[in-house]
Amino acid sequence: MKPAGRDAAYLWDMADAARRVVRLIDGMEYQAFVADERTALAIERLLENIGEAASHVSKSCRDQHSAIPWAQIIGIRNILAHQYGTVDQRRVWESASRGVPELLERLAPYVDPER
C-alpha cells in the first residue's frame, strides 16, 4: 500500500517502478534486451517514472538520503523524455541492470518496513 506523506509516496513510487524493472529484465542479457522492443520501451518508461518521482522528492528529503544519486536518476529521465531519437540503449541497459537494483537497495530501508 502506498504510504501517506508526499516524500514517502514518491519514494514508494520509485521503488515500485524499480521492482518492475528488475522483474522485467530478470534473466535477460543485453542482446535479448535490445532485440525485445516491448521490454526495452517498457524499461525506458519505467526509468522515466523513477526519475519523475525523484524530481518531486523534496530537497530536504534528498539531502537526508544523499546515498541516492538523485541528479543521475533525474538526468536519465530528462534524456529519455526529451531526446526521442537518440536514446542510448546501452545506457538504458546499464541503468536498468545495475543502477536500479542498487537504487532498490538504497530505498529499501525507507519503503520496506519489514527490512
N, C-alpha and C positions, 0 to 999 in steps of 0.2 A: 504494500500500500504506500502511496506517495505521502511523504511527511508534510506536516504543516510548516509554515515558515518559508519565506522567499528563497533564501540561500539553500536551505535543506532540500527544498523541492528541485532547485536547479542541479544540485549535486546528485540527487536521485535520478533526474533525467539523464545526466551524463553517464551515470553508472548503468542505467537501463539500456541506453543505446550501445554502450561499450560491451555489455554482456551479449547483445545481439550480434555485434561484430564478431566477437570471439566464437559464438555458436555457428555463424555462417561460414567462417573460414576454417573451422576445426578440421584438421587432417588435410588441408589443401596446401598445395605448393604454389609458388609464384606463377609458373606457366599455366597451371589449371585456372588460377585466378584470372589472368588476363584473357584466357580463352573463354571464360564464362561471363558474358556481358551482363547478364542479370545480377550475378553476385557482385561483380565489380561496381555496377551502378548502385546497388543496394548499400554497399560499403561506403561509397562516396557520400551517399545521402546520410547515412548514419554518422559519418565523421563530421558532416555539416551540422547535424543535430547536436553532437557533442560540443562543437565549437560555439554554436549559437547559445546553448545553455550556459557554457562557460562565460560567454560575454556578458551575461546577465547576473552573474555572481558578483556580489558587492566587493568593492576594493578591500574593505576591512577583512572580509572572509578570505579573499585571495591572499592577502598579506599573512593571515593566520595559517594558511595552508600553502606555504611557499614551496614545498616539495613538488607541488603540481606545476607542470610547465604551462602556465596559463597563456602566455604570449604565443607559444608554438601551437597550442590547441586552437586558439582563435585565429591565428595566421593561416593554418591549414583550411579552416572553414572559409576564410575570405578567398583563398586561392580557388577552392572548389566552387564557391558560389559565383565568382566573378571572372574566372579565366576559362571560359567554357571549352574552347577547342584545344587548350594546351595543358590538360591535366596529365601529370607525370604518374603513370600507373605504378612505377617502381616506388615512388614516394608514398602513394596511397597504400601500397602493399606493406611497406616498412612501418607506416603509421599503424595500420591495422594489425599486423602480425607481431610487432614488437612494442610499439608505443601504447596501444590500447590495453594489452594485458598489464603493462606497468602502471597505467593510469588506474585500472581497476584495483590493483594492489594498494595504491595510494588513497583511493577513495573509500576502500572497504571499511576502515575504522569509522567513517562518518555516515555511511549509508547502510551498513550491515550491523545491526545492533547485537547480533549473536557472536560477533567476532571479537 
